[in-house]
Amino acid sequence: MKPALCVVVASMVFGVQLAHAVCSHDAVFLALGDQIRGYSARANGATEPCQVLQGPLTTLMSAGATVIDRKDAFHVAQFGNDTVDIFPRKAEGNQAPGRSFMPGMTNDLPGIAVDARLNDFVLSVRPSTAGVMVVPVNSSGPIPNPVRITDPNITQYQSIAIDGDDNLLIAGYDIQGTAIIDTFGTSRSVTAPPLLRSLTGPKTGLFPGRDVFFSQIATSIAVDPRTDELFVYNTTADATQTQVSVFAAKANGNVRPIRTISGPATGGRLRPVAISRPAHPT
């Protein structure tokens, strides 16, 4: 694996944004509303980004989640714009997306995942369209009737991810507010995926979702592309308690996390962010 090498010329001179060097493959990327920022995976302290995608040509206004596919392209879900934009991995500065699609005339899109076949899985939390929309590879423009995956155990959707077996994880709450993370066998079928695993119960230590507003993301999940461990950001509705729980690969049932990040030593109240790390670093 190559060490990260980032050369920052300048971020702004007389109102004109100048380019950064593109991040190495060993990097993390954050979706921050009107921009995507990349940092070395080994960054520590006050660190300049090694890659910034921002400007009017990007069309980014409400980027809430991003993921990098196996062909090294960014897929960015815009929360309030009913739009998913796809950029080249080396996109930098004020660069337009290579293509965009609009999945099903809805918004409130807090999550996105991409499988090995490059199908997009887009999460909507709007009550009238809640669930996961599946958009075929290389789609562009309006997608009026995408395949939809809904979870009968979940009444309030929160987050999605794809694991190393190409199966879809859906996180949310049931009608009583209990946190649930279900895994569906989308590697077998996208139109009728079987339920493979359900992670829920008091031993998980996950906070309940009572009083969580439908568009409030109080639980967010990510799968480590190297180990398949499941990382779960989780907070109470009033955000007075927060934690990141790490579960073993393919954790199922009422099981404890293998480790948890929480407490005053974390440096303050944890906040949910959309983080994407390339699945196949070189």
Secondary structure, DSSP 8 states (H G I E B T S, - for coil): -------B--S-BTTB---B----SSEEEEE-BSEEEEEETT--SS---SEEEESGGG--SSEEEEEE-TTSEEEEEETTTTEEEEEETT--BS---SEEEEESS-----EEEE-TT--EEEEE--GGG-EEEEE-TT--EEESS-EEE--TT-SEEEEEEE-TTS-EEEEEE-TT--EEEEEE-TTT-SSS--EEEEEESGGG-----TT--TT---EEEEE-TTT--EEEEEE-TTSSSEEEEEE-TT--BS---SEEE-SGGGSS-----EEE--SS--
